[in-house]
Every structure is written in structure tokens, then in C-alpha cells.
Amino acid sequence: MDRLLHLFREYPAIAGVAFFLLVSVSLASLLGSMMLKAGVSLKPIVFVFGFMAIVAVPQACVHLLDAFAHLRASKLPVEATPPFPQASEKNPDSSPVPWAQVFGPDVDPHLIVDAKIGLKDIVNEAEEAKVAFKQNGETILAARFASPAAAHTALQLYRGFFKLAVEAGGEDRGLTGRRYQGGGDWSHVVAQANELYAWTGATREIVETKRLHALGTPADPSGGSADAGPSKRMVSDRLTQNVPVMVAFLSINLVLAVGWFFKGSAWAARMPAVKVSQPLDATTLRSQLMAIGSGTTPMAVKSHPDGTLEVTWRYGDARWISVMSVHRLKRAHKLVLSLDEAERKVRVREFWSAFDGSLNPDGAHLAWTMNSGIQFFEAAHERVIGVQLDQKGMPDGELTKAWTFDLQQLKAPFISTITEAGWTWQPLVWKAPAVLHWLTE
């Protein structure tokens, strides 16, 4: 657990990945439970979260690789603290520098105050501590301690006090990160010999540049150059700097996402044909579908000259007008069926429209729009209590009405008729030309 908390603190993106995974699993479980109760297939769950995985998994992998690269480069194992570099002739960069050089020439001397006033929790043990404020909001902290170990302790206190989300560096080279767990300004803090220095600014470049001007380039414990620092070893940095690899990666990811969107959605909504000895011909199947609309179901079927069948609610039926009026149905559905006898397949386009409430004895007024797609399932049950009126329009007792809308039940007679006839029910996101059926189906 300590190692996990340490990893989250060092690289908050890992906590974000873990939270996203937890939410995804919880949401999939909840939706799966609802769909099982509704008696529908769980294939839509696979489609939705498969699509999310194509987009999110590569990003999560890069964050994980970045985190491990950062921890490896920063030389910060959980069990031990790295030795603090001592000042010596071979390591002159660890020697203190004049504070005027740390603060810089553009700092107003009147804005340099005792750091123990506001940062006592960090520099209380310092022999002397000053903090400089600049008009643009930047700050510079310098503190002198009795020993390098005390300065190192103060660095840890600074890191914890400001909840520094470290993104680059190590305690032997200085830490760069955003304060307040990644939600604040940037800071670079370093303990050098028996002194502690810290710069804050709006960007990472500002604070690291301030450090370079004051202390010079930090020595690389690994023996490499400064340009080979931790930020350069990040996987994300190397990817963004390699244009051909980024273009190839984005192209492949886009192809996979588009392909899965069409193929996956068609697979998730498809209802395969039942094996029969002799599938029905298109004319007979069309007659059976028309017969469904002439029965007592709430759906009406109309044939178009182009051979398609339009399935809609019975908006002109007084029973359904009453239900829609009382319960203010927000969406109305329409199905357009295209029969392909060569492939024994019925291609289904689904449309929906907002209901504007203008109902009268002549029927319902609905403005069909181009909102279309695949509606995997939708179920709602409501009970409304109102006042019943007599013939004179006066209150005459309480009226209770229950309304159940189950999209799958509305489609069920058509799906069963088509599949039991030896045909496939194939909903589509987009009515593609024949040459693109390989993509959309």
C-alpha cells in the first residue's frame, strides 16, 4: 500500500488512470445489471467499452510508462532516501551561492521579507530564511541551515506543505512540479549543501530557467549530460518529438476507432437468423411485417414506393394520443426497414424525434429530424396521478394512469418475424452504399 500511495503522490496521472478504471468497471456492472433485467443482450456493453478502450488504453499505457520512467530517473525508491550530495572540490555545484544571485537583479529589495513569517512549517529550523515576491506573482525562497541534512529535511517539508506533484528531477538534482497536487503554479525546489532554494512561476520553463540562471546546470548523477534529464526520458516526450511515429500511431488508432464504431455497433445490434429449412421470400416476409401493423400492437407499418417499410407509433390512435398527451412523451421512434433478398437481411435505420405536445383528435404533430443511430435499449415506467374531469369540466375524482415504454418490446414482433423467417435483423448507424457494406455491417 505504501508503494502504491508513493506512486500516486509522485505521478498523479496514475491515480487518474486507476480512478477511470474503477468508474468504468462500476458503470459496466451497473449497465449490465440493468440490461439483464430488461432481457437484452450484453453485446452493447462490449461495444461501448471496447470503443472506450481503443481511445483510452493507449493514453493510459503512456501515462504508466511515463510514471515508471519518472520514478526510475528520479532515483527515489520508497524504502530509502538517496544520499545527499556534499560540497567538495569535485562537486563545486553543491556549494551555496550568493542570495542576490538566487533572487535575481529584477527583485525589489523592499519585497524581500522574512520567510519564517508565512513558511514557518518549512524553514523554522533555518538560521536565516528570506522570500522574495515579484509583481507578476513569482516568488523566490532562500534559506540557510546548520547542515546539509537539515536543508534536505526542509526540502521534504516544502514538498509536503505545497503537495508538490513532481514531474521532473530528483532530490539530488532538484524537483520540478506543480503545487497543490498538480492544480497550482509550478515550482522548482533544490537543497544544495546547507541551503534550500525554491522558485515558483506560471510555467515549468520559467522556474527551471530561474534555477539555471542562479545555480547553473545540475550535475547528472548517472554521468550523462543535463539534456538527458528525466523529462527527456519520458515516453510521452519521445513520442511527441518523433513526428513519423506520432502520425503512424494516430492513423492506426483512428482506423481502429472508426472501424470498431461501425462494425462493433452493427455486431452489437445484430440479431442472427434462425436456422430454417426454407427461408421466406421477400414478398411473403413483407406481407407478414405489414400484418403486424394491422393488429393490436402500438406500431403501424407503411410501405414506400422504394420498397422500404416505415414502422412508427400509431399517432392517430386515440389510445396512444392520450398516453402521449398525459405523460408528455419526450421522444418518438421510427424504424425504416430495407429488405435485401439476395443476402436474406433486413437493414434497419432508426430515427427519433422530440414530441412537441400539439395533439388533437386528428392526430399528433411531430417534427421528424435527422437524429438517427442505433438505440440498443430503452425502458421507462411511470405512474401519474391527476384529477378526472366530468362532462362540464369540473373535478370528478382522482385519475391514476400508468405508462410503460419499452423500446425492445415494440421492436420484438418485427425482430422475431424477421429472424424466424430465416433473415437477419441488421440495424445500421449509416446507410452506406453497397461497396461499403463490409465496413458498416
Stockholm file with secondary structure:
# STOCKHOLM 1.0

chainA/1-441         MDRLLHLFREYPAIAGVAFFLLVSVSLASLLGSMMLKAGVSLKPIVFVFGFMAIVAVPQACVHLLDAFAHLRASKLPVEATPPFPQASEKNPDSSPVPWAQVFGPDVDPHLIVDAKIGLKDIVNEAEEAKVAFKQNGETILAARFASPAAAHTALQLYRGFFKLAVEAGGEDRGLTGRRYQGGGDWSHVVAQANELYAWTGATREIVETKRLHALGTPADPSGGSADAGPSKRMVSDRLTQNVPVMVAFLSINLVLAVGWFFKGSAWAARMPAVKVSQPLDATTLRSQLMAIGSGTTPMAVKSHPDGTLEVTWRYGDARWISVMSVHRLKRAHKLVLSLDEAERKVRVREFWSAFDGSLNPDGAHLAWTMNSGIQFFEAAHERVIGVQLDQKGMPDGELTKAWTFDLQQLKAPFISTITEAGWTWQPLVWKAPAVLHWLTE
#=GR chainA/1-441 SS CHHHHHHHHHCHHHHHHHHHHHHHHHHHHHHHHHHHHHTCCSHHHHHHHHHHHHHHHHHHHHHHHHHHHHHHHHTCCSSCCCCCCCCBTTBGGGSCCCHHHHHCTTSCGGGEEETTTTCHHHHTTCSEEEEEECTTSCEEEEEECSSHHHHHHHHHHHHHHTTCEEEEEETTTEEEEEHHHHTSCEEEEEEETTEEEEEEESSHHHHHHHHHHHHCSCCCTTSSCGGGSHHHHCHHHHHHHCHHHHHHHHHHHHHHHHHHHHHHHHHHHCBCCCCCSSCCCHHHHHHHHHHHHTTTSSEEEEECTTSCEEEEECTTSHHHHHHHHHHTCCEEEEEEEEEETTTTEEEEEEEEEEEEEEEETTEEEECCCSCEECCCCCEEEEEEEEEEECTTSCEEEEEEEEEEEEHHHHHHHHHHHHHHTTCEEEECSSCCCGGGHHHHC
#=GC SS_cons         CHHHHHHHHHCHHHHHHHHHHHHHHHHHHHHHHHHHHHTCCSHHHHHHHHHHHHHHHHHHHHHHHHHHHHHHHHTCCSSCCCCCCCCBTTBGGGSCCCHHHHHCTTSCGGGEEETTTTCHHHHTTCSEEEEEECTTSCEEEEEECSSHHHHHHHHHHHHHHTTCEEEEEETTTEEEEEHHHHTSCEEEEEEETTEEEEEEESSHHHHHHHHHHHHCSCCCTTSSCGGGSHHHHCHHHHHHHCHHHHHHHHHHHHHHHHHHHHHHHHHHHCBCCCCCSSCCCHHHHHHHHHHHHTTTSSEEEEECTTSCEEEEECTTSHHHHHHHHHHTCCEEEEEEEEEETTTTEEEEEEEEEEEEEEEETTEEEECCCSCEECCCCCEEEEEEEEEEECTTSCEEEEEEEEEEEEHHHHHHHHHHHHHHTTCEEEECSSCCCGGGHHHHC
//
